[in-house]
Amino acid sequence: MHRKFAKRLLISVYSALLWVLLCAGPAWAEDSVAVITSPDRGEPALSRATLQAIYLMRVRQWPDGTPIRVYVLPESSEVHDRFAREKLGTYPYILRRAWDRLVFTGTGLAPEVVHSEEEMRQKVMSSKGAVGYLSAGPRSQLYSYVLAADDRKESEHAHP
């Protein structure tokens, strides 16, 4: 009798947990990382292709000729991992390999690593031509320069 009750209880708990996870599913589909640019940038949105080109250091200037200052969080950061996967469609180690290749061949520089989201926010907001990313959420909505990477809007000037 005790086993039957325990089994029913376990099934009920798992069913409830599954229901909660299924209901929360649409929230997971939302972006958890927001791309930000410096206040001098008037770009309405950056496409995935444009972000890839910027973060792989293939595009080094904005369309108006302003140098792009790229900021990243450390590779060990969960936000960096989510940014690479959600916004760029790649893995952090792929970015690291591309940056190492640029540095070792002398053909470019790696992005500047900042150690916290607050430092990222300060650097991007105070550096002309800067781009970075933050965890999406209520705090990131306070900044008017939060951009969405939208594949439907392609920046014609950002391609090499």
DRENLOKE-963023 format. One line per 10 residues: number of its first residue (from 1); their letters; for each residue x, y, z of N, C-alpha, C. Coordinates in nm, 3 decimals. Example, Ala and Ser with C-alpha at 12.3 -4.5 7.8 and 13.67 -1.06 7.14 Angstrom:
2
1 = as = 1.319 -0.569 0.780 1.230 -0.450 0.780 1.320 -0.330 0.780 ~ 1.285 -0.225 0.708 1.367 -0.106 0.714 1.290 0.003 0.787 .
//
This chain:
160
1 = mhrkfakrll = 0.082 -0.119 0.000 0.000 0.000 0.000 0.087 0.126 0.000 ~ 0.191 0.129 0.080 0.281 0.243 0.088 0.352 0.266 -0.045 ~ 0.390 0.159 -0.114 0.458 0.170 -0.244 0.367 0.232 -0.349 ~ 0.240 0.191 -0.350 0.145 0.246 -0.446 0.128 0.396 -0.425 ~ 0.116 0.437 -0.301 0.101 0.579 -0.270 0.226 0.658 -0.313 ~ 0.344 0.604 -0.283 0.469 0.670 -0.320 0.482 0.681 -0.471 ~ 0.441 0.576 -0.541 0.449 0.577 -0.688 0.354 0.683 -0.745 ~ 0.230 0.689 -0.693 0.134 0.788 -0.740 0.181 0.930 -0.710 ~ 0.238 0.947 -0.591 0.290 1.078 -0.554 0.402 1.119 -0.647 ~ 0.493 1.028 -0.675 0.605 1.056 -0.764 0.556 1.093 -0.904 .
11 = isvysallwv = 0.458 1.019 -0.954 0.402 1.048 -1.086 0.335 1.185 -1.086 ~ 0.265 1.218 -0.981 0.200 1.349 -0.970 0.302 1.463 -0.968 ~ 0.408 1.443 -0.893 0.513 1.544 -0.885 0.579 1.563 -1.021 ~ 0.612 1.453 -1.090 0.674 1.463 -1.221 0.579 1.527 -1.322 ~ 0.451 1.494 -1.314 0.353 1.555 -1.404 0.343 1.705 -1.381 ~ 0.339 1.745 -1.256 0.332 1.887 -1.224 0.457 1.960 -1.272 ~ 0.572 1.898 -1.252 0.698 1.959 -1.297 0.700 1.972 -1.448 ~ 0.656 1.870 -1.518 0.651 1.875 -1.664 0.557 1.985 -1.711 ~ 0.442 1.998 -1.647 0.347 2.101 -1.683 0.407 2.241 -1.663 ~ 0.477 2.262 -1.550 0.541 2.390 -1.523 0.646 2.420 -1.628 .
21 = llcagpawae = 0.727 2.321 -1.664 0.831 2.342 -1.765 0.771 2.373 -1.902 ~ 0.663 2.306 -1.937 0.600 2.333 -2.066 0.537 2.472 -2.070 ~ 0.480 2.514 -1.960 0.421 2.648 -1.955 0.528 2.757 -1.960 ~ 0.644 2.729 -1.905 0.753 2.828 -1.902 0.830 2.828 -2.033 ~ 0.804 2.735 -2.121 0.878 2.721 -2.246 0.889 2.849 -2.327 ~ 0.779 2.921 -2.352 0.790 3.043 -2.432 0.885 3.146 -2.373 ~ 0.900 3.151 -2.242 0.994 3.245 -2.180 1.137 3.210 -2.218 ~ 1.164 3.081 -2.234 1.300 3.041 -2.273 1.331 3.082 -2.415 ~ 1.230 3.097 -2.498 1.253 3.132 -2.637 1.297 3.277 -2.653 ~ 1.272 3.360 -2.553 1.313 3.499 -2.560 1.465 3.509 -2.548 .
31 = dsvavitspd = 1.520 3.612 -2.607 1.664 3.633 -2.597 1.703 3.659 -2.453 ~ 1.813 3.600 -2.411 1.860 3.624 -2.276 1.981 3.716 -2.275 ~ 2.023 3.762 -2.394 2.137 3.853 -2.407 2.096 3.968 -2.498 ~ 2.130 4.089 -2.456 2.102 4.208 -2.536 2.232 4.268 -2.586 ~ 2.237 4.301 -2.714 2.353 4.367 -2.774 2.336 4.517 -2.751 ~ 2.444 4.583 -2.709 2.440 4.728 -2.687 2.550 4.794 -2.769 ~ 2.525 4.917 -2.809 2.626 4.996 -2.879 2.638 5.131 -2.810 ~ 2.745 5.200 -2.841 2.769 5.331 -2.783 2.662 5.430 -2.829 ~ 2.640 5.535 -2.751 2.535 5.632 -2.785 2.554 5.700 -2.921 ~ 2.675 5.704 -2.975 2.697 5.770 -3.104 2.648 5.688 -3.223 .
41 = rgepalsrat = 2.613 5.561 -3.201 2.566 5.476 -3.310 2.417 5.494 -3.328 ~ 2.373 5.515 -3.447 2.231 5.532 -3.474 2.168 5.410 -3.538 ~ 2.236 5.296 -3.533 2.186 5.175 -3.597 2.058 5.127 -3.527 ~ 1.950 5.101 -3.602 1.828 5.053 -3.539 1.839 4.908 -3.493 ~ 1.913 4.825 -3.564 1.930 4.684 -3.529 2.050 4.629 -3.605 ~ 2.109 4.526 -3.550 2.222 4.460 -3.616 2.181 4.316 -3.645 ~ 2.199 4.273 -3.767 2.164 4.136 -3.804 2.266 4.038 -3.747 ~ 2.231 3.911 -3.747 2.325 3.808 -3.702 2.452 3.812 -3.788 ~ 2.435 3.825 -3.919 2.552 3.827 -4.008 2.644 3.945 -3.977 ~ 2.585 4.061 -3.948 2.665 4.178 -3.914 2.737 4.158 -3.782 .
51 = lqaiylmrvr = 2.666 4.105 -3.682 2.729 4.077 -3.553 2.842 3.976 -3.567 ~ 2.821 3.872 -3.647 2.926 3.774 -3.671 3.049 3.840 -3.731 ~ 3.027 3.922 -3.831 3.139 3.991 -3.896 3.213 4.081 -3.798 ~ 3.138 4.150 -3.713 3.201 4.238 -3.614 3.279 4.157 -3.512 ~ 3.218 4.053 -3.456 3.282 3.977 -3.349 3.389 3.880 -3.399 ~ 3.390 3.849 -3.527 3.501 3.772 -3.584 3.610 3.866 -3.634 ~ 3.589 3.996 -3.609 3.686 4.102 -3.640 3.709 4.117 -3.791 ~ 3.609 4.083 -3.870 3.618 4.098 -4.015 3.579 4.239 -4.057 ~ 3.488 4.299 -3.983 3.446 4.437 -4.007 3.506 4.519 -3.894 ~ 3.583 4.618 -3.930 3.656 4.696 -3.829 3.609 4.840 -3.818 .
61 = qwpdgtpirv = 3.517 4.879 -3.907 3.466 5.016 -3.905 3.315 5.014 -3.926 ~ 3.248 5.113 -3.866 3.107 5.134 -3.891 3.093 5.197 -4.029 ~ 2.976 5.198 -4.088 2.958 5.256 -4.222 3.009 5.400 -4.236 ~ 3.008 5.477 -4.127 3.056 5.616 -4.135 3.207 5.628 -4.118 ~ 3.277 5.514 -4.106 3.423 5.515 -4.094 3.475 5.512 -3.951 ~ 3.388 5.522 -3.853 3.428 5.516 -3.712 3.480 5.376 -3.680 ~ 3.597 5.364 -3.619 3.647 5.232 -3.581 3.552 5.164 -3.481 ~ 3.534 5.035 -3.497 3.450 4.958 -3.406 3.536 4.910 -3.289 ~ 3.492 4.939 -3.168 3.559 4.891 -3.046 3.474 4.776 -2.993 ~ 3.530 4.656 -2.996 3.456 4.536 -2.958 3.495 4.496 -2.816 .
71 = yvlpessevh = 3.392 4.477 -2.732 3.413 4.433 -2.594 3.345 4.298 -2.572 ~ 3.412 4.213 -2.496 3.358 4.081 -2.462 3.380 4.053 -2.314 ~ 3.297 3.965 -2.261 3.317 3.915 -2.126 3.413 3.796 -2.133 ~ 3.471 3.753 -2.021 3.563 3.638 -2.023 3.494 3.513 -2.078 ~ 3.573 3.425 -2.137 3.519 3.301 -2.194 3.446 3.216 -2.091 ~ 3.485 3.227 -1.966 3.422 3.148 -1.860 3.285 3.201 -1.820 ~ 3.249 3.317 -1.871 3.121 3.381 -1.837 3.004 3.311 -1.906 ~ 2.899 3.287 -1.830 2.777 3.227 -1.886 2.713 3.321 -1.987 ~ 2.720 3.451 -1.961 2.663 3.549 -2.053 2.737 3.546 -2.187 ~ 2.869 3.531 -2.183 2.948 3.522 -2.306 2.907 3.398 -2.385 .
81 = drfareklgt = 2.889 3.287 -2.316 2.849 3.163 -2.382 2.712 3.180 -2.449 ~ 2.617 3.240 -2.377 2.483 3.262 -2.433 2.489 3.358 -2.551 ~ 2.571 3.463 -2.540 2.585 3.558 -2.649 2.636 3.487 -2.776 ~ 2.743 3.410 -2.761 2.800 3.340 -2.876 2.698 3.248 -2.941 ~ 2.625 3.175 -2.859 2.529 3.078 -2.913 2.404 3.144 -2.968 ~ 2.344 3.237 -2.892 2.217 3.297 -2.933 2.232 3.403 -3.042 ~ 2.327 3.491 -3.026 2.340 3.604 -3.119 2.429 3.576 -3.238 ~ 2.534 3.495 -3.216 2.627 3.469 -3.326 2.609 3.332 -3.389 ~ 2.538 3.244 -3.321 2.517 3.109 -3.375 2.644 3.026 -3.379 ~ 2.732 3.048 -3.283 2.858 2.974 -3.277 2.894 2.945 -3.132 .
91 = ypyilrrawd = 3.011 2.890 -3.111 3.057 2.857 -2.976 3.172 2.950 -2.937 ~ 3.188 2.976 -2.809 3.297 3.064 -2.765 3.435 3.018 -2.812 ~ 3.460 2.888 -2.817 3.593 2.842 -2.859 3.620 2.875 -3.006 ~ 3.517 2.884 -3.087 3.534 2.922 -3.228 3.578 3.069 -3.236 ~ 3.516 3.153 -3.154 3.558 3.293 -3.148 3.703 3.303 -3.104 ~ 3.738 3.231 -2.998 3.875 3.235 -2.945 3.974 3.194 -3.053 ~ 3.946 3.089 -3.129 4.036 3.045 -3.236 4.054 3.154 -3.341 ~ 3.944 3.218 -3.380 3.952 3.324 -3.481 4.037 3.441 -3.429 ~ 4.015 3.480 -3.303 4.092 3.590 -3.246 4.239 3.554 -3.232 ~ 4.268 3.431 -3.188 4.407 3.387 -3.176 4.478 3.389 -3.311 .
101 = rlvftgtgla = 4.407 3.346 -3.415 4.465 3.345 -3.549 4.501 3.487 -3.592 ~ 4.413 3.583 -3.566 4.441 3.723 -3.601 4.563 3.775 -3.528 ~ 4.570 3.747 -3.400 4.681 3.796 -3.318 4.812 3.730 -3.359 ~ 4.810 3.597 -3.374 4.934 3.525 -3.406 4.987 3.555 -3.544 ~ 4.899 3.586 -3.639 4.946 3.619 -3.774 4.976 3.767 -3.790 ~ 4.940 3.846 -3.690 4.967 3.989 -3.696 4.871 4.065 -3.784 ~ 4.757 4.003 -3.817 4.662 4.068 -3.907 4.548 4.139 -3.835 ~ 4.546 4.130 -3.704 4.439 4.196 -3.630 4.456 4.182 -3.481 ~ 4.361 4.234 -3.408 4.362 4.229 -3.262 4.239 4.156 -3.212 ~ 4.247 4.100 -3.094 4.133 4.038 -3.029 4.050 4.148 -2.962 .
111 = pevvhseeem = 3.924 4.121 -2.936 3.842 4.220 -2.864 3.896 4.243 -2.724 ~ 3.858 4.356 -2.666 3.900 4.385 -2.529 3.809 4.309 -2.433 ~ 3.870 4.238 -2.339 3.794 4.162 -2.240 3.767 4.251 -2.119 ~ 3.641 4.257 -2.079 3.601 4.328 -1.957 3.557 4.222 -1.857 ~ 3.564 4.253 -1.730 3.546 4.149 -1.630 3.410 4.144 -1.563 ~ 3.320 4.234 -1.600 3.185 4.231 -1.544 3.090 4.299 -1.640 ~ 2.962 4.274 -1.620 2.863 4.341 -1.704 2.860 4.491 -1.677 ~ 2.884 4.531 -1.554 2.887 4.674 -1.522 3.004 4.742 -1.595 ~ 3.120 4.676 -1.597 3.234 4.731 -1.671 3.203 4.736 -1.820 ~ 3.135 4.632 -1.871 3.095 4.629 -2.012 3.006 4.750 -2.042 .
121 = rqkvmsskga = 2.907 4.772 -1.959 2.813 4.884 -1.978 2.890 5.016 -1.980 ~ 2.979 5.036 -1.882 3.055 5.161 -1.873 3.144 5.182 -1.995 ~ 3.216 5.078 -2.036 3.307 5.090 -2.150 3.231 5.121 -2.279 ~ 3.123 5.048 -2.303 3.046 5.068 -2.426 2.983 5.206 -2.429 ~ 2.927 5.249 -2.318 2.859 5.378 -2.315 2.957 5.496 -2.322 ~ 3.083 5.473 -2.287 3.179 5.584 -2.287 3.279 5.579 -2.403 ~ 3.274 5.476 -2.486 3.369 5.462 -2.597 3.298 5.482 -2.730 ~ 3.350 5.570 -2.812 3.292 5.596 -2.943 3.305 5.471 -3.030 ~ 3.195 5.432 -3.096 3.197 5.319 -3.188 3.196 5.183 -3.121 ~ 3.164 5.177 -2.993 3.174 5.052 -2.918 3.052 4.963 -2.934 .
131 = vgylsagprs = 3.075 4.833 -2.919 2.969 4.733 -2.919 3.001 4.629 -2.813 ~ 2.896 4.582 -2.746 2.911 4.482 -2.641 2.778 4.413 -2.618 ~ 2.764 4.346 -2.505 2.641 4.274 -2.475 2.622 4.262 -2.325 ~ 2.496 4.246 -2.285 2.459 4.233 -2.144 2.351 4.127 -2.132 ~ 2.330 4.078 -2.012 2.214 3.992 -1.987 2.090 4.074 -2.014 ~ 1.995 4.016 -2.085 1.869 4.088 -2.111 1.785 4.082 -1.985 ~ 1.705 4.183 -1.966 1.619 4.187 -1.849 1.579 4.329 -1.819 ~ 1.515 4.348 -1.706 1.467 4.482 -1.672 1.577 4.588 -1.670 ~ 1.698 4.552 -1.622 1.805 4.652 -1.617 1.849 4.693 -1.755 ~ 1.857 4.598 -1.850 1.904 4.634 -1.983 1.802 4.719 -2.057 .
141 = qlysyvlaad = 1.674 4.713 -2.017 1.572 4.794 -2.082 1.587 4.942 -2.046 ~ 1.664 4.974 -1.944 1.684 5.113 -1.905 1.771 5.188 -2.005 ~ 1.844 5.116 -2.087 1.937 5.178 -2.180 1.875 5.183 -2.318 ~ 1.875 5.299 -2.376 1.806 5.317 -2.504 1.886 5.261 -2.621 ~ 2.006 5.213 -2.598 2.089 5.164 -2.708 2.096 5.013 -2.713 ~ 2.002 4.946 -2.649 1.996 4.800 -2.658 1.942 4.764 -2.795 ~ 2.012 4.677 -2.864 1.975 4.640 -3.000 1.940 4.493 -3.010 ~ 1.855 4.460 -3.101 1.819 4.320 -3.127 1.890 4.274 -3.253 ~ 1.949 4.155 -3.248 2.009 4.097 -3.368 1.896 4.029 -3.445 ~ 1.858 4.088 -3.557 1.744 4.040 -3.633 1.790 4.005 -3.773 .
151 = drkesehahp = 1.778 3.877 -3.811 1.825 3.833 -3.941 1.750 3.898 -4.057 ~ 1.631 3.951 -4.031 1.553 4.011 -4.139 1.606 4.147 -4.178 ~ 1.680 4.214 -4.089 1.732 4.347 -4.119 1.882 4.337 -4.140 ~ 1.924 4.349 -4.260 2.065 4.334 -4.296 2.129 4.470 -4.318 ~ 2.241 4.493 -4.259 2.312 4.619 -4.279 2.399 4.606 -4.402 ~ 2.367 4.682 -4.506 2.437 4.668 -4.632 2.582 4.716 -4.626 ~ 2.615 4.802 -4.532 2.750 4.857 -4.527 2.844 4.776 -4.439 ~ 2.796 4.680 -4.365 2.879 4.613 -4.266 2.952 4.493 -4.322 ~ 2.928 4.455 -4.445 2.995 4.338 -4.500 3.133 4.377 -4.553 ~ 3.230 4.287 -4.535 3.366 4.318 -4.582 3.376 4.328 -4.731 .
//
